Amino acid sequence: MKVVEQALVFPCAGDLLPGIVALPRPSSDAHGPARMGSSAASAVPGNGASAPDRAVMPDPSAGCGVLVVVGGPQYRVGSHRQFLLLARRLAAEGYPTMRFDYRGMGDASGEMHGFEEVSADIGAALDAFQLACPSLRRIVLWGLCDAASAALLYVQATRDPRVAGLVLLNPWVRSETSLAQTQIKHYYRQRLLQGDFWWKLLSGRMEVLKSVRGLVRTARVAHRRSPADRQPARSFQDRMAEGWQQFSGKILLILSGEDYTAREFLEFSGANLAWSGLIEAVKVRRIDMADADHTFSSLASRVAVEDATLAWLDILAGTDDEHEIAATAADGNSPPSRREELWA
């Protein structure tokens, strides 16, 4: 399926946010063949922008779409073009996908807001996405790191019925206490097994007293009661847990094996009552990628994330058979796809 990209500018609390929608479109329509990477600017009503010569017409059969929520101090392209490539891949498989800039980030106007304060941005993006793709009946929020946290905070605060699924990659739950606990369990234990640690110690090249002081300081922090334990209703971590628990849709959780944020999430969720049983819930599909780093920066990791997302979307959208039949027809005699293997 061909992909076209449509630029949007939409309002949010008095500011203007840019977005790019990657749209699936049949190989030909009234306007001629569509090409990967072609684009058209389309104005969302109320944003003050001028209308284009012609708007891109999305595939009217597309009922499920993906809104990529950007995490950290970055913009809609993502680290190593991750979000751009993801959006084009999903759109090529039939899922319209939108990526956008928060207020104060990228090409958006306004002041920058932290991930705990972007629910208005996500809501405005959902409005714009639906206007660009009127056929959408279900929308999935896809977020990495604190964007995963922002997605959970959004559903917790709004219970938006348009959101049918969440794809959460290495969710951010960091506090001073949780970071210290992760360092104690993973960093310091791992250092004791490394040969260069013992070589520096025995050769006198290690500042032993300084290292011991650091370990003691970290241990003290690790044994503090976390803010989430003291104020369950106020911490962003517990609001995330509440959003996870009350969410009626499906959740895909993807965790990197080579990432302290993912380990910290597992440590935190396993030790806090508010998170008890949430990861194991029936609505959750969990995938662990042992060799992946935080942003899935290698080609293999990036493609694995795209494959896993597509397999899960096919189940959510109820179109798994249709996609597999189409893939088999296109390939002739193709072996099981990576999506099938990941989902087995």
DRENDO-1510 file (C-alpha; in Angstrom, 1 decimal, always signed):
<recs>
REC; n; res; u; v; w
REC; 1; MET; +0.0; +0.0; +0.0 .
REC; 2; LYS; +1.2; +3.5; -0.8 .
REC; 3; VAL; +1.8; +6.1; +1.8 .
REC; 4; VAL; +1.2; +9.9; +1.7 .
REC; 5; GLU; +2.0; +12.4; +4.4 .
REC; 6; GLN; -0.3; +15.3; +5.3 .
REC; 7; ALA; +0.9; +18.3; +7.4 .
REC; 8; LEU; -1.4; +19.8; +10.0 .
REC; 9; VAL; -1.4; +22.8; +12.2 .
REC; 10; PHE; -3.9; +22.6; +15.0 .
REC; 11; PRO; -4.8; +24.7; +18.1 .
REC; 12; CYS; -4.1; +23.8; +21.7 .
REC; 13; ALA; -4.8; +26.2; +24.6 .
REC; 14; GLY; -4.1; +29.3; +22.5 .
REC; 15; ASP; -1.0; +27.9; +20.8 .
REC; 16; LEU; -0.4; +26.2; +17.5 .
REC; 17; LEU; +1.0; +22.7; +17.2 .
REC; 18; PRO; +2.3; +21.0; +14.0 .
REC; 19; GLY; +1.6; +17.4; +13.1 .
REC; 20; ILE; +2.3; +15.0; +10.3 .
REC; 21; VAL; -0.2; +12.3; +9.4 .
REC; 22; ALA; +1.0; +9.3; +7.4 .
REC; 23; LEU; -1.9; +7.9; +5.5 .
REC; 24; PRO; -2.4; +4.6; +3.7 .
REC; 25; ARG; -3.9; +5.1; +0.2 .
REC; 26; PRO; -4.5; +2.7; -2.7 .
REC; 27; SER; -1.9; +2.8; -5.4 .
REC; 28; SER; -4.1; +5.0; -7.6 .
REC; 29; ASP; -7.1; +7.3; -7.1 .
REC; 30; ALA; -8.6; +10.2; -8.8 .
REC; 31; HIS; -5.5; +12.3; -8.4 .
REC; 32; GLY; -3.1; +9.6; -9.8 .
REC; 33; PRO; -0.5; +7.4; -8.1 .
REC; 34; ALA; +0.5; +8.2; -4.6 .
REC; 35; ARG; +4.2; +8.1; -3.7 .
REC; 36; MET; +6.1; +7.5; -0.4 .
REC; 37; GLY; +7.1; +10.8; +1.1 .
REC; 38; SER; +4.7; +13.0; -0.9 .
REC; 39; SER; +2.8; +15.4; +1.3 .
REC; 40; ALA; +0.0; +18.0; +1.4 .
REC; 41; ALA; -0.7; +20.7; +3.9 .
REC; 42; SER; -4.2; +20.5; +5.3 .
REC; 43; ALA; -5.8; +23.1; +7.6 .
REC; 44; VAL; -7.7; +22.0; +10.7 .
REC; 45; PRO; -10.8; +24.2; +11.2 .
REC; 46; GLY; -10.0; +26.9; +13.7 .
REC; 47; ASN; -6.2; +27.0; +13.3 .
REC; 48; GLY; -6.1; +30.1; +11.0 .
REC; 49; ALA; -4.1; +28.3; +8.3 .
REC; 50; SER; -5.0; +28.5; +4.6 .
REC; 51; ALA; -6.5; +25.5; +2.8 .
REC; 52; PRO; -4.3; +23.5; +0.4 .
REC; 53; ASP; -5.0; +23.2; -3.3 .
REC; 54; ARG; -6.2; +19.7; -2.6 .
REC; 55; ALA; -6.3; +17.6; +0.5 .
REC; 56; VAL; -5.0; +14.0; +0.7 .
REC; 57; MET; -7.9; +11.6; +0.7 .
REC; 58; PRO; -7.2; +8.8; +3.3 .
REC; 59; ASP; -8.2; +5.2; +2.7 .
REC; 60; PRO; -11.9; +5.2; +3.8 .
REC; 61; SER; -11.5; +1.7; +5.1 .
REC; 62; ALA; -9.0; +2.7; +7.8 .
REC; 63; GLY; -10.8; +2.3; +11.1 .
REC; 64; CYS; -7.8; +2.1; +13.5 .
REC; 65; GLY; -5.1; +4.6; +13.7 .
REC; 66; VAL; -2.0; +5.4; +15.9 .
REC; 67; LEU; -1.1; +8.6; +17.6 .
REC; 68; VAL; +2.6; +8.7; +18.4 .
REC; 69; VAL; +3.2; +10.7; +21.7 .
REC; 70; VAL; +6.7; +12.1; +21.8 .
REC; 71; GLY; +8.8; +11.6; +24.9 .
REC; 72; GLY; +11.6; +13.7; +26.4 .
REC; 73; PRO; +13.0; +16.9; +25.1 .
REC; 74; GLN; +12.6; +16.0; +21.4 .
REC; 75; TYR; +10.3; +16.6; +18.5 .
REC; 76; ARG; +8.1; +14.6; +16.1 .
REC; 77; VAL; +10.9; +13.0; +14.1 .
REC; 78; GLY; +12.3; +11.1; +17.1 .
REC; 79; SER; +15.7; +9.8; +17.9 .
REC; 80; HIS; +17.4; +8.3; +14.8 .
REC; 81; ARG; +14.2; +9.2; +12.9 .
REC; 82; GLN; +12.4; +6.5; +14.9 .
REC; 83; PHE; +8.9; +8.1; +14.9 .
REC; 84; LEU; +9.1; +9.1; +11.3 .
REC; 85; LEU; +10.0; +5.6; +10.2 .
REC; 86; LEU; +7.5; +4.0; +12.5 .
REC; 87; ALA; +4.7; +6.2; +11.2 .
REC; 88; ARG; +5.5; +5.3; +7.5 .
REC; 89; ARG; +5.7; +1.6; +8.3 .
REC; 90; LEU; +2.4; +1.5; +10.1 .
REC; 91; ALA; +0.7; +3.6; +7.4 .
REC; 92; ALA; +2.1; +1.3; +4.7 .
REC; 93; GLU; +0.3; -1.6; +6.5 .
REC; 94; GLY; -3.0; +0.2; +6.6 .
REC; 95; TYR; -2.9; +2.2; +9.9 .
REC; 96; PRO; -3.0; +6.0; +9.6 .
REC; 97; THR; -0.4; +7.3; +12.0 .
REC; 98; MET; +0.1; +10.8; +13.4 .
REC; 99; ARG; +3.1; +12.4; +15.1 .
REC; 100; PHE; +3.2; +15.9; +16.5 .
REC; 101; ASP; +5.0; +18.4; +18.6 .
REC; 102; TYR; +4.0; +19.4; +22.1 .
REC; 103; ARG; +3.7; +23.0; +23.0 .
REC; 104; GLY; +7.1; +24.6; +23.3 .
REC; 105; MET; +8.8; +21.8; +21.4 .
REC; 106; GLY; +10.0; +21.5; +17.8 .
REC; 107; ASP; +8.0; +23.8; +15.6 .
REC; 108; ALA; +5.1; +24.3; +18.1 .
REC; 109; SER; +4.5; +27.7; +19.8 .
REC; 110; GLY; +4.1; +28.3; +23.5 .
REC; 111; GLU; +6.0; +27.3; +26.6 .
REC; 112; MET; +7.4; +23.8; +27.1 .
REC; 113; HIS; +5.5; +21.5; +29.4 .
REC; 114; GLY; +6.7; +18.4; +31.2 .
REC; 115; PHE; +5.2; +15.0; +30.5 .
REC; 116; GLU; +2.8; +15.4; +33.5 .
REC; 117; GLU; +1.2; +18.4; +31.9 .
REC; 118; VAL; +0.6; +17.4; +28.2 .
REC; 119; SER; -2.9; +15.9; +28.4 .
REC; 120; ALA; -4.3; +19.0; +26.6 .
REC; 121; ASP; -1.7; +18.5; +23.8 .
REC; 122; ILE; -2.7; +14.9; +23.4 .
REC; 123; GLY; -6.4; +15.7; +23.4 .
REC; 124; ALA; -5.9; +18.4; +20.8 .
REC; 125; ALA; -3.9; +16.0; +18.6 .
REC; 126; LEU; -6.6; +13.4; +18.8 .
REC; 127; ASP; -9.1; +16.0; +17.7 .
REC; 128; ALA; -6.9; +16.9; +14.7 .
REC; 129; PHE; -6.2; +13.3; +13.9 .
REC; 130; GLN; -9.9; +12.5; +13.7 .
REC; 131; LEU; -10.6; +15.5; +11.5 .
REC; 132; ALA; -7.8; +14.4; +9.1 .
REC; 133; CYS; -9.1; +10.7; +9.1 .
REC; 134; PRO; -12.9; +10.8; +9.7 .
REC; 135; SER; -13.1; +7.0; +9.3 .
REC; 136; LEU; -11.2; +6.3; +12.4 .
REC; 137; ARG; -13.2; +4.5; +15.1 .
REC; 138; ARG; -10.3; +3.4; +17.3 .
REC; 139; ILE; -7.1; +5.2; +18.1 .
REC; 140; VAL; -4.0; +3.8; +19.8 .
REC; 141; LEU; -1.6; +6.0; +21.8 .
REC; 142; TRP; +2.1; +4.9; +21.2 .
REC; 143; GLY; +4.7; +6.2; +23.6 .
REC; 144; LEU; +8.3; +5.6; +24.6 .
REC; 145; CYS; +9.7; +6.5; +28.1 .
REC; 146; ASP; +7.9; +9.5; +29.6 .
REC; 147; ALA; +5.6; +9.5; +26.6 .
REC; 148; ALA; +4.3; +6.2; +27.8 .
REC; 149; SER; +3.8; +7.8; +31.2 .
REC; 150; ALA; +2.0; +10.7; +29.5 .
REC; 151; ALA; -0.3; +8.4; +27.7 .
REC; 152; LEU; -1.3; +6.6; +30.9 .
REC; 153; LEU; -1.8; +10.0; +32.6 .
REC; 154; TYR; -4.0; +11.1; +29.7 .
REC; 155; VAL; -6.3; +8.1; +30.0 .
REC; 156; GLN; -6.4; +8.4; +33.8 .
REC; 157; ALA; -7.4; +12.1; +33.6 .
REC; 158; THR; -9.9; +11.9; +30.7 .
REC; 159; ARG; -11.1; +8.4; +30.2 .
REC; 160; ASP; -11.3; +9.3; +26.5 .
REC; 161; PRO; -13.5; +6.7; +24.8 .
REC; 162; ARG; -11.6; +7.3; +21.5 .
REC; 163; VAL; -8.5; +5.6; +22.9 .
REC; 164; ALA; -8.8; +1.8; +22.3 .
REC; 165; GLY; -5.2; +0.8; +23.0 .
REC; 166; LEU; -1.9; +1.8; +24.4 .
REC; 167; VAL; +1.6; +0.8; +23.2 .
REC; 168; LEU; +4.0; +1.5; +26.1 .
REC; 169; LEU; +7.7; +1.2; +25.7 .
REC; 170; ASN; +10.0; +1.5; +28.7 .
REC; 171; PRO; +7.6; +3.6; +30.8 .
REC; 172; TRP; +9.2; +6.3; +33.0 .
REC; 173; VAL; +8.5; +5.9; +36.7 .
REC; 174; ARG; +11.7; +7.4; +38.1 .
REC; 175; SER; +12.1; +8.9; +41.5 .
REC; 176; GLU; +15.3; +9.3; +43.6 .
REC; 177; THR; +14.4; +6.2; +45.5 .
REC; 178; SER; +13.6; +4.0; +42.5 .
REC; 179; LEU; +16.8; +5.0; +40.7 .
REC; 180; ALA; +18.9; +4.2; +43.8 .
REC; 181; GLN; +17.2; +0.8; +44.1 .
REC; 182; THR; +17.9; +0.0; +40.5 .
REC; 183; GLN; +21.5; +1.0; +40.8 .
REC; 184; ILE; +22.0; -1.2; +43.9 .
REC; 185; LYS; +20.4; -4.3; +42.2 .
REC; 186; HIS; +21.9; -3.9; +38.7 .
REC; 187; TYR; +24.8; -1.6; +38.5 .
REC; 188; TYR; +26.8; -2.4; +41.7 .
REC; 189; ARG; +26.1; -6.2; +41.5 .
REC; 190; GLN; +27.2; -6.2; +37.9 .
REC; 191; ARG; +30.4; -4.2; +38.7 .
REC; 192; LEU; +31.4; -6.9; +41.2 .
REC; 193; LEU; +31.4; -9.4; +38.3 .
REC; 194; GLN; +33.6; -7.3; +36.0 .
REC; 195; GLY; +37.3; -8.0; +35.8 .
REC; 196; ASP; +38.4; -4.3; +35.3 .
REC; 197; PHE; +36.7; -3.5; +38.7 .
REC; 198; TRP; +39.0; -6.0; +40.6 .
REC; 199; TRP; +42.0; -5.0; +38.5 .
REC; 200; LYS; +41.6; -1.3; +39.5 .
REC; 201; LEU; +40.9; -2.3; +43.1 .
REC; 202; LEU; +44.0; -4.5; +43.5 .
REC; 203; SER; +46.3; -2.2; +41.5 .
REC; 204; GLY; +45.4; +0.7; +43.8 .
REC; 205; ARG; +43.9; +2.8; +40.9 .
REC; 206; MET; +40.4; +2.9; +42.5 .
REC; 207; GLU; +39.4; +5.6; +45.0 .
REC; 208; VAL; +38.0; +3.1; +47.5 .
REC; 209; LEU; +36.9; +5.5; +50.1 .
REC; 210; LYS; +35.0; +7.6; +47.5 .
REC; 211; SER; +33.4; +4.5; +46.0 .
REC; 212; VAL; +32.3; +3.2; +49.4 .
REC; 213; ARG; +30.8; +6.6; +50.3 .
REC; 214; GLY; +28.8; +6.6; +47.0 .
REC; 215; LEU; +27.5; +3.1; +47.7 .
REC; 216; VAL; +26.4; +4.0; +51.2 .
REC; 217; ARG; +24.7; +7.1; +50.0 .
REC; 218; THR; +22.9; +5.2; +47.3 .
REC; 219; ALA; +21.9; +2.5; +49.8 .
REC; 220; ARG; +20.4; +5.0; +52.1 .
REC; 221; VAL; +18.3; +6.6; +49.4 .
REC; 222; ALA; +17.2; +3.1; +48.1 .
REC; 223; HIS; +15.8; +2.3; +51.6 .
REC; 224; ARG; +13.7; +5.4; +51.9 .
REC; 225; ARG; +10.0; +5.2; +51.6 .
REC; 226; SER; +9.1; +6.4; +48.1 .
REC; 227; PRO; +6.8; +9.4; +47.6 .
REC; 228; ALA; +4.3; +7.0; +46.0 .
REC; 229; ASP; +4.1; +5.1; +49.3 .
REC; 230; ARG; +3.5; +8.3; +51.3 .
REC; 231; GLN; +1.0; +10.0; +49.0 .
REC; 232; PRO; -0.6; +7.3; +46.8 .
REC; 233; ALA; -3.1; +9.7; +45.2 .
REC; 234; ARG; -0.6; +12.5; +44.4 .
REC; 235; SER; +2.4; +10.9; +42.7 .
REC; 236; PHE; +2.5; +10.6; +39.0 .
REC; 237; GLN; +3.5; +7.0; +39.3 .
REC; 238; ASP; +0.2; +6.1; +41.1 .
REC; 239; ARG; -1.8; +8.2; +38.7 .
REC; 240; MET; -0.2; +6.1; +36.0 .
REC; 241; ALA; -1.2; +2.9; +37.8 .
REC; 242; GLU; -4.8; +4.2; +38.2 .
REC; 243; GLY; -4.9; +4.9; +34.4 .
REC; 244; TRP; -3.6; +1.4; +33.7 .
REC; 245; GLN; -6.1; -0.2; +36.0 .
REC; 246; GLN; -9.2; +1.7; +34.8 .
REC; 247; PHE; -8.3; +1.5; +31.1 .
REC; 248; SER; -10.8; -0.7; +29.3 .
REC; 249; GLY; -8.8; -1.2; +26.2 .
REC; 250; LYS; -5.7; -3.4; +25.3 .
REC; 251; ILE; -2.1; -2.6; +26.3 .
REC; 252; LEU; +1.1; -3.7; +24.6 .
REC; 253; LEU; +4.1; -3.4; +26.9 .
REC; 254; ILE; +7.6; -3.5; +25.3 .
REC; 255; LEU; +10.7; -3.5; +27.5 .
REC; 256; SER; +14.3; -3.3; +26.6 .
REC; 257; GLY; +16.8; -5.7; +28.1 .
REC; 258; GLU; +19.7; -3.2; +28.0 .
REC; 259; ASP; +17.9; -0.2; +29.7 .
REC; 260; TYR; +17.9; +1.1; +33.3 .
REC; 261; THR; +14.5; +2.8; +32.7 .
REC; 262; ALA; +12.9; -0.6; +31.8 .
REC; 263; ARG; +14.6; -2.3; +34.8 .
REC; 264; GLU; +13.5; +0.6; +37.1 .
REC; 265; PHE; +9.9; +0.2; +35.8 .
REC; 266; LEU; +9.9; -3.5; +36.7 .
REC; 267; GLU; +11.5; -2.9; +40.1 .
REC; 268; PHE; +9.0; -0.1; +40.9 .
REC; 269; SER; +5.9; -1.9; +39.7 .
REC; 270; GLY; +6.9; -5.1; +41.5 .
REC; 271; ALA; +7.4; -3.3; +44.8 .
REC; 272; ASN; +4.4; -1.0; +44.9 .
REC; 273; LEU; +0.9; -2.0; +46.0 .
REC; 274; ALA; -0.8; +0.3; +43.5 .
REC; 275; TRP; +0.8; -1.6; +40.7 .
REC; 276; SER; +0.1; -5.1; +42.0 .
REC; 277; GLY; -1.1; -7.4; +39.2 .
REC; 278; LEU; -1.3; -4.7; +36.5 .
REC; 279; ILE; +1.4; -6.0; +34.3 .
REC; 280; GLU; +0.0; -9.6; +34.5 .
REC; 281; ALA; -3.5; -8.5; +33.6 .
REC; 282; VAL; -5.3; -10.3; +30.7 .
REC; 283; LYS; -5.5; -7.1; +28.7 .
REC; 284; VAL; -1.7; -6.7; +28.7 .
REC; 285; ARG; +0.6; -8.2; +26.1 .
REC; 286; ARG; +4.3; -8.0; +27.3 .
REC; 287; ILE; +7.3; -8.4; +25.0 .
REC; 288; ASP; +10.9; -8.3; +26.3 .
REC; 289; MET; +13.6; -7.5; +23.8 .
REC; 290; ALA; +16.8; -8.7; +25.5 .
REC; 291; ASP; +19.3; -6.9; +23.3 .
REC; 292; ALA; +17.5; -3.6; +22.8 .
REC; 293; ASP; +18.7; -0.3; +24.3 .
REC; 294; HIS; +16.4; +2.4; +25.5 .
REC; 295; THR; +15.4; +3.8; +22.1 .
REC; 296; PHE; +15.7; +0.6; +20.1 .
REC; 297; SER; +18.4; +2.3; +18.1 .
REC; 298; SER; +19.7; -0.7; +16.1 .
REC; 299; LEU; +18.0; -1.7; +12.9 .
REC; 300; ALA; +17.1; -5.1; +14.3 .
REC; 301; SER; +15.5; -3.6; +17.4 .
REC; 302; ARG; +13.6; -0.9; +15.4 .
REC; 303; VAL; +12.2; -3.4; +13.0 .
REC; 304; ALA; +11.3; -5.8; +15.9 .
REC; 305; VAL; +9.3; -3.0; +17.6 .
REC; 306; GLU; +7.5; -2.2; +14.3 .
REC; 307; ASP; +6.7; -5.9; +13.8 .
REC; 308; ALA; +5.4; -6.3; +17.3 .
REC; 309; THR; +3.3; -3.2; +17.1 .
REC; 310; LEU; +1.8; -4.3; +13.8 .
REC; 311; ALA; +1.0; -7.8; +15.1 .
REC; 312; TRP; -0.8; -6.3; +18.1 .
REC; 313; LEU; -2.6; -3.8; +16.0 .
REC; 314; ASP; -3.9; -6.5; +13.7 .
REC; 315; ILE; -5.4; -8.3; +16.7 .
REC; 316; LEU; -6.8; -5.1; +18.1 .
REC; 317; ALA; -8.3; -4.1; +14.7 .
REC; 318; GLY; -9.6; -7.6; +14.0 .
REC; 319; THR; -7.8; -7.7; +10.6 .
REC; 320; ASP; -5.1; -10.2; +11.3 .
REC; 321; ASP; -6.3; -12.7; +8.7 .
REC; 322; GLU; -6.8; -10.0; +6.1 .
REC; 323; HIS; -3.3; -8.7; +6.5 .
REC; 324; GLU; -1.7; -12.1; +6.4 .
REC; 325; ILE; -3.6; -13.1; +3.3 .
REC; 326; ALA; -2.5; -9.9; +1.6 .
REC; 327; ALA; +1.1; -10.5; +2.6 .
REC; 328; THR; +1.0; -14.1; +1.4 .
REC; 329; ALA; -0.5; -13.1; -1.9 .
REC; 330; ALA; +2.1; -10.4; -2.4 .
REC; 331; ASP; +5.0; -12.7; -1.6 .
REC; 332; GLY; +3.8; -15.7; -3.4 .
REC; 333; ASN; +5.1; -18.5; -1.2 .
REC; 334; SER; +6.3; -16.6; +1.8 .
REC; 335; PRO; +7.4; -18.1; +5.1 .
REC; 336; PRO; +5.8; -17.0; +8.4 .
REC; 337; SER; +6.3; -13.2; +8.9 .
REC; 338; ARG; +8.3; -11.7; +11.8 .
REC; 339; ARG; +5.0; -10.6; +13.2 .
REC; 340; GLU; +3.7; -14.2; +13.3 .
REC; 341; GLU; +6.9; -15.3; +15.0 .
REC; 342; LEU; +6.9; -12.6; +17.6 .
REC; 343; TRP; +3.2; -13.2; +18.4 .
REC; 344; ALA; +3.6; -17.0; +18.7 .
</recs>
